[in-house]
Amino acid sequence: MSLSVLVTALYGLLAIAGGLFGYRQSDSRASLIAGSLSGALLLLGAGLMLGVPAAAAVAFWGSLTVVLLLVVVFAVRLQKTRKLMPAGLMLGLGLVSAGLMLFDQLR
């Protein structure tokens, strides 16, 4: 299993967990939907990266796009709320995930 698959799956699980946490803490249906949808897309991408090389390439770039969109969302949220939890944490983990994915792709 490549580093990209592992990082994508872990960030996807964290997105789902964050959506569930946001829903439980503040009854935020938006957090639940966004976290579940983005997490499911990332888990799907991780699964597809294990398959046929052509599909794996599309899945990689699609997953990287989802991660970068989440980075933007959490950067805006961090700027707005100035709270490290959860926006700062997910922003940092998203940047690390994107960096590791690109590193794995380039080597």
C-alpha positions in Angstrom: 0.0 0.0 0.0 1.4 3.4 -1.0 1.8 6.4 1.3 -0.9 8.3 -0.8 -3.5 5.5 -0.1 -2.8 5.5 3.6 -2.8 9.3 4.0 -6.0 9.6 1.9 -7.8 7.0 3.9 -6.7 8.4 7.3 -7.7 12.0 6.4 -11.0 10.6 5.1 -11.7 8.9 8.4 -10.8 12.1 10.3 -13.2 14.1 8.1 -16.0 11.6 8.9 -15.1 11.7 12.6 -15.0 15.5 12.6 -18.4 15.7 11.0 -19.8 13.3 13.6 -18.1 15.3 16.4 -19.5 18.6 15.0 -23.0 17.2 14.9 -22.8 15.8 18.4 -21.3 19.0 19.9 -23.4 21.6 18.3 -26.2 19.7 16.4 -24.6 20.9 13.1 -26.1 19.0 10.3 -23.8 20.9 7.9 -20.8 19.4 9.7 -22.3 16.0 9.5 -23.1 16.2 5.8 -19.8 17.9 4.8 -17.7 15.6 6.9 -19.4 12.4 5.7 -19.4 13.4 2.1 -15.8 14.5 1.9 -14.7 11.6 4.0 -16.6 9.1 1.8 -15.0 10.7 -1.3 -11.6 10.3 0.2 -12.2 6.7 1.2 -13.5 6.0 -2.2 -10.4 7.6 -3.7 -8.1 5.6 -1.5 -9.8 2.4 -2.6 -9.6 3.3 -6.3 -5.9 4.1 -5.9 -5.3 0.4 -5.2 -6.7 -0.6 -8.6 -6.0 -0.1 -12.2 -3.2 2.5 -12.8 -5.4 4.7 -15.0 -8.1 4.8 -12.3 -5.6 5.2 -9.6 -4.2 8.3 -11.2 -7.6 9.9 -11.5 -8.4 8.9 -7.9 -5.2 10.4 -6.7 -5.8 13.8 -8.3 -9.5 13.7 -7.3 -8.5 12.9 -3.7 -5.8 15.6 -3.7 -8.4 18.1 -4.9 -10.8 17.2 -2.1 -8.0 17.5 0.5 -7.1 21.0 -0.9 -10.7 22.1 -0.9 -10.9 21.1 2.8 -7.7 23.0 3.4 -9.3 26.1 2.0 -12.5 25.6 4.0 -10.6 25.1 7.2 -8.3 28.1 6.5 -11.4 30.3 6.1 -13.0 28.8 9.2 -9.8 29.3 11.3 -9.5 32.9 10.1 -13.1 33.5 11.1 -13.2 31.7 14.4 -9.5 32.0 15.5 -10.0 28.5 17.2 -7.4 25.8 16.7 -10.0 23.1 17.3 -11.1 21.8 14.9 -10.3 24.2 12.1 -6.6 24.6 12.9 -6.0 20.9 13.5 -7.8 19.9 10.2 -6.0 22.7 8.3 -2.6 21.4 9.5 -3.4 17.8 8.9 -4.8 18.7 5.4 -1.6 20.5 4.5 0.5 17.6 5.8 -1.7 15.1 3.9 -1.4 17.1 0.6 2.3 17.3 1.0 2.7 13.6 1.7 0.5 12.7 -1.2 2.5 14.9 -3.6 5.8 13.6 -2.2 4.6 10.0 -2.7 3.6 10.9 -6.3 6.9 12.5 -7.2 9.1 9.7 -5.9 
